[in-house]
Amino acid sequence: MRYGYWLPVFGGWLRNVDEEGMAASWDYVRRLAQRSEELGYDITLIAELLLNDIKGINAPSLDAWSTAAALAAVTEKLELMVAVRPSFHPPAILAKQAANIDRISNGRLALNVVSAWWKDEARRYGAAFDEHDDRYARTKEWLEVVDGAWREKKLNYEGKVYRVEDLVLEPKPVSRPGRPRPTIYAGGESDAAKMLISRQCDAYVMHGDPPERIAPKVADMKARRERASEELGVDLPPLHFGMAAYTIVRDSEREVKDEIDRITNVSIGSAGYDNYRDWIANTKLEQQVSVQDYSVSNRGLRAGLVGTPEQVAERVNEFSEAGLDLLLLQSSPQLEEMERFASVLMVGV
């Protein structure tokens, strides 16, 4: 199992706790990233939203791509998975920027391709906002341009959305055995999302769910990958599988329950509630999301990665057996809880 975490670019993950002790600041995320390398974490996911959907739109949030470039220069081992919304970034220009950051980091950049869901954010920043399946049609072309720019000496491409002529991109990203270009992660629960990921991505990342729900999702995506290989006539490498999870590790079950009660004390009128409703309205999820799920982002508590060290270790093993090879953790406060998790569950990694 690889262990990663969400970089707290929003100042926390709890929609109903105002102050989580982790400021949305460069000083905090730099210190966290450098310490995470020492603790043995493999990867950090840097979310991209121009507004703060956790604490409310008037709260600060860090820009993903400039933060990633800065972290590339001050870390040595950490993989930097940066979220990117195709409707916010012309593909050829993003390919150039990403290649440069990949060179700065000596081949540690990865993309988390997200088909944007927040209609109000797009309106405020003047970005395009497509209907659900149209977003994935855009993403398909976007990935073809990015991948082609990284691979080809000169690229010509004409699609319905994007067009480039005689595109030259140098230097290319770092290429090495097993990693010919930056790894592309993506998630989504609609058929359009799964079809795109099975054909054009390297890893499937899921919202939090228990192992018995994750296992069939992994099996389904493996089967889709095999069909994609046959239909495309190429030998696609196996997909990797990751999941978001909120972690609470305590010495007793009473302490665990008290912490869950604290963080799920939902206030429907809180600052991020309208953003949550926007997300529900503009995504196609496989299951209903409760207001309690809303209190922690990305359905993190559904993973059940909470309990005593022994209980959490057993749960991690269940996820490994279900086919996961990456856990992307959220916690609050992030640094202190990551220290705790590493000390009791990552010994020897």
C-alpha atoms as one frame of an Amber mdcrd trajectory, in Angstrom:
protein
   0.000   0.000   0.000   1.193   3.501  -0.862   0.203   6.290   1.495  -0.610
   9.792   0.374  -2.593  12.734   1.611  -4.581  15.714   0.430  -2.626  18.921
   0.760  -4.831  21.246   2.875  -5.011  24.088   0.372  -8.382  25.122   1.862
  -7.218  25.352   5.473  -8.954  22.115   6.453 -11.448  19.434   5.465 -14.284
  20.008   7.922 -17.200  22.128   6.783 -18.556  22.635  10.288 -15.339  23.387
  12.203 -14.160  26.936  11.614 -10.556  26.660  12.800  -8.620  23.434  12.231
  -5.123  24.649  13.039  -3.767  24.434   9.491  -3.766  27.744   7.711  -4.218
  27.959   3.958  -0.684  29.320   3.619   2.579  28.546   1.855   4.408  28.251
   5.178   2.081  25.516   6.389   1.949  23.395   3.217   5.734  23.634   2.739
   6.353  22.441   6.301   3.769  19.682   5.905   5.196  18.427   2.595   8.768
  18.362   3.861   7.775  16.582   7.071   5.649  14.063   5.148   8.728  12.948
   3.218  10.502  12.284   6.489   7.520  10.273   7.750   7.425   8.061   4.653
   4.410   9.375   2.755   4.625   8.752  -0.986   2.370  11.317  -2.631   0.273
  14.418  -2.046  -2.851  15.438  -3.948  -3.034  19.177  -4.558  -6.673  20.028
  -5.223  -7.561  22.767  -7.717 -10.414  25.092  -6.867 -10.164  28.844  -7.246
 -12.740  29.330  -4.512 -12.904  27.620  -1.124 -15.717  25.061  -1.212 -14.963
  23.780   2.317 -14.952  26.964   4.390 -17.025  29.145   2.082 -16.147  31.260
  -0.941 -14.897  34.203   1.125 -12.247  32.059   2.833  -8.701  31.799   1.411
  -7.558  28.919  -0.761  -4.190  28.271  -2.404  -3.677  28.010  -6.155  -2.779
  24.436  -7.077  -0.271  24.949  -9.871   1.907  27.693  -8.421   1.922  25.775
  -5.119   3.014  22.611  -6.930   5.859  24.432  -8.672   7.086  25.805  -5.362
   6.861  22.403  -3.664   8.763  20.797  -6.534  11.744  22.948  -5.618  11.710
  22.265  -1.857  10.972  18.509  -1.765  13.016  15.542  -2.945  10.914  12.356
  -2.998   7.241  13.295  -2.763   5.090  12.682  -5.843   3.028  15.809  -6.580
  -0.402  14.900  -7.946  -1.893  18.200  -9.113  -5.568  18.474  -9.973  -6.415
  20.114 -13.278  -9.772  21.052 -14.824  -9.605  20.970 -18.651 -12.112  23.795
 -19.028  -9.793  26.087 -17.044  -6.522  25.283 -18.884  -5.761  25.212 -22.631
  -4.163  21.773 -23.101  -1.011  22.748 -24.978  -0.162  25.495 -22.487  -0.839
  23.229 -19.505   1.316  20.516 -21.093   4.181  23.011 -21.295   3.765  24.182
 -17.706   3.468  20.631 -16.395   6.556  19.490 -18.285   8.528  22.324 -16.727
   7.391  21.473 -13.190   8.131  17.809 -13.877  11.701  18.770 -14.790  12.046
  20.915 -11.658  10.936  17.960  -9.538  13.069  15.404 -11.427  10.056  13.439
 -12.601   7.706  13.672  -9.608   4.707  15.421 -11.175   1.383  13.672 -11.779
  -1.986  14.952 -12.989  -5.360  14.420 -11.364  -7.758  15.218 -14.193 -11.071
  16.532 -12.872 -14.031  17.375 -15.078 -15.200  20.511 -13.254 -18.402  20.309
 -11.201 -18.732  23.765  -9.634 -20.913  25.877 -11.904 -20.843  28.980  -9.696
 -17.035  29.005  -9.572 -16.871  28.801 -13.368 -19.299  31.719 -13.641 -17.296
  33.886 -11.260 -13.986  33.207 -13.018 -15.327  33.337 -16.571 -14.515  29.706
 -17.377 -16.491  27.388 -19.632 -18.941  25.042 -17.949 -20.281  22.118 -19.976
 -23.069  19.687 -19.201 -21.923  16.445 -17.595 -21.205  14.190 -20.580 -19.946
  17.144 -22.633 -17.318  17.733 -19.940 -15.940  14.249 -20.549 -15.956  14.741
 -24.312 -13.857  17.866 -23.715 -11.557  15.969 -21.348 -10.992  13.224 -23.939
  -9.695  15.732 -26.483  -7.762  17.631 -23.814  -5.888  14.487 -22.788  -5.130
  13.627 -26.398  -3.472  17.023 -26.891  -1.525  16.873 -23.612  -0.321  13.308
 -24.175   0.540  14.027 -27.787   2.484  17.158 -26.863   4.537  15.149 -24.358
   5.243  12.302 -26.792   5.542  13.792 -30.276   8.289  15.971 -31.707   5.632
  17.991 -33.517   1.901  17.678 -32.947  -1.032  18.517 -35.193  -4.471  17.931
 -33.734  -7.983  18.954 -34.716 -11.017  18.038 -32.632 -14.399  19.562 -31.909
 -13.067  21.601 -28.983  -9.277  21.890 -29.405  -6.926  22.464 -32.291  -3.139
  22.861 -32.444  -0.859  23.211 -35.454   2.819  22.274 -35.580   3.003  22.241
 -31.777   6.547  21.917 -30.446   7.058  21.259 -26.732  10.599  21.109 -25.374
  11.882  20.010 -22.984   9.626  17.024 -22.578   8.705  15.681 -19.136  11.083
  13.212 -17.515  10.748   9.726 -19.012  11.979   6.543 -17.349  11.084   2.829
 -17.385   7.593   2.309 -16.022   6.865   6.017 -16.210   7.139   7.306 -19.794
   5.384  10.559 -18.855   3.637  12.023 -15.787   1.104   9.608 -14.316  -2.517
  10.540 -15.023  -5.020   9.908 -12.236  -8.755  10.484 -12.551 -12.003   9.638
 -10.810 -15.696   9.587 -11.575 -18.712   7.344 -11.106 -20.613   7.907 -14.356
 -20.263   5.599 -17.329 -18.730   8.445 -19.342 -16.034   8.925 -16.705 -15.213
   5.235 -16.409 -14.968   4.784 -20.164 -12.563   7.698 -20.484 -10.399   6.572
 -17.555 -10.157   2.992 -18.797  -8.808   4.229 -22.132  -6.673   7.266 -21.360
  -5.562   7.275 -17.727  -3.162   5.327 -15.534  -5.012   5.225 -12.221  -8.594
   5.333 -10.953  -9.178   7.312  -7.757 -12.408   6.851  -5.812 -14.342   8.634
  -3.096 -14.432   6.940   0.281 -16.396   3.688   0.543 -16.080   0.439   2.526
 -14.035  -2.457   1.080 -17.129  -4.393  -0.007 -18.095  -1.504  -2.297 -14.541
  -0.865  -3.506 -13.830  -4.450  -4.616 -16.515  -4.588  -7.343 -15.504  -1.132
  -8.575 -11.923  -2.336  -8.976 -13.096  -5.481 -10.782 -15.304  -3.420 -13.105
 -12.498  -1.030 -14.016 -10.070  -3.904 -14.633 -12.574  -5.443 -17.038 -13.090
  -2.078 -18.761  -9.320  -1.737 -19.116  -9.058  -5.134 -20.784 -11.857  -4.248
 -23.216 -10.204  -0.909 -23.974  -6.937  -2.683 -24.802  -8.753  -5.001 -27.205
 -10.749  -2.223 -28.856  -7.753   0.100 -29.240  -5.426  -2.682 -30.328  -2.756
  -1.729 -27.791  -1.422  -3.364 -24.652  -2.471  -0.862 -22.002  -0.675  -1.274
 -18.670  -2.794  -2.291 -15.645  -4.653   0.477 -13.853  -3.695   1.492 -10.332
  -6.409   2.152  -7.767  -6.597   4.803  -5.062  -9.222   6.074  -2.633  -9.835
   9.127  -0.466 -10.297   8.424   3.244 -10.628  10.507   6.372  -8.618   8.964
   9.211  -9.147   9.011  12.947  -6.756   6.874  15.010  -7.213   6.849  18.788
  -6.336   4.585  21.688  -9.958   3.789  22.566 -13.290   3.472  20.800 -14.741
   6.133  23.103 -12.146   8.653  21.884 -12.987   7.730  18.290 -16.713   8.274
  18.849 -16.132  11.624  20.530 -14.051  12.816  17.581 -16.638  11.671  15.019
 -19.361  13.482  16.952 -17.255  16.647  16.974 -16.568  16.762  13.257 -20.038
  15.727  12.042 -22.020  18.248  14.046 -23.641  19.488  10.848 -25.056  22.981
  10.470 -27.095  23.184   7.269 -26.626  26.938   7.062 -22.824  26.755   7.262
 -20.599  28.548   4.773 -19.911  25.582   2.514 -23.426  24.131   2.352 -24.470
  25.817  -0.908 -21.244  24.587  -2.540 -22.091  21.048  -1.423 -25.520  21.368
  -3.051 -23.877  22.644  -6.276 -21.619  19.576  -6.305 -24.566  17.190  -5.855
 -26.490  18.922  -8.656 -23.653  18.741 -11.197 -22.267  15.232 -10.653 -23.576
  11.747 -11.367 -22.886   9.686  -8.245 -23.616   6.001  -7.781 -25.204   6.538
  -4.366 -26.877   9.257  -2.353 -24.701  11.481  -0.186 -25.946  12.246   3.311
 -25.575  15.531   5.143 -23.158  13.728   7.479 -21.079  12.750   4.432 -21.063
  16.414   3.509 -19.421  17.397   6.797 -16.172  15.709   5.681 -15.164  16.112
   2.027 -14.972  13.291  -0.532 -17.137  10.869   1.487 -14.041  10.293   3.586
 -15.771   8.807   6.623 -17.485   6.111   4.560 -14.124   4.385   4.215 -14.274
   3.509   7.903 -10.580   4.206   8.415 -11.283   5.115  12.025 -10.627   3.281
  15.266  -7.780   1.973  17.342  -4.452   1.324  15.595  -5.295  -2.375  15.395
  -8.715  -1.720  13.873  -7.365   0.728  11.303  -4.526  -1.635  10.345  -7.058
  -4.403   9.750  -9.135  -2.044   7.614  -6.094  -1.111   5.525  -5.477  -4.816
   4.876  -9.087  -5.216   3.750  -8.652  -2.392   1.253  -5.460  -3.970  -0.036
  -7.303  -7.241  -0.567 -10.052  -5.305  -2.371  -7.475  -4.105  -4.899  -6.405
  -0.675  -3.650  -2.742   0.270  -3.822  -3.033   3.918  -2.726  -4.781   5.626
   0.188  -5.119   9.414  -0.012  -5.694  10.533   3.566  -7.411  13.535   5.068
  -7.251  14.373   8.753  -7.560  17.327  11.105  -5.272  18.880  12.057  -3.379
  17.363   9.140   0.213  17.406  10.380  -0.443  16.121  13.887  -2.777  13.361
  12.697  -0.374  12.302   9.939   2.370  12.041  12.544   0.106   9.796  14.638
  -0.922   7.638  11.649   2.674   7.166  10.542   3.940   6.288  13.998   1.434
   3.483  14.557   0.578   2.258  11.049   3.472   3.001   8.691   6.345   1.511
  10.664   8.717  -0.137   8.218   7.194   1.322   5.049
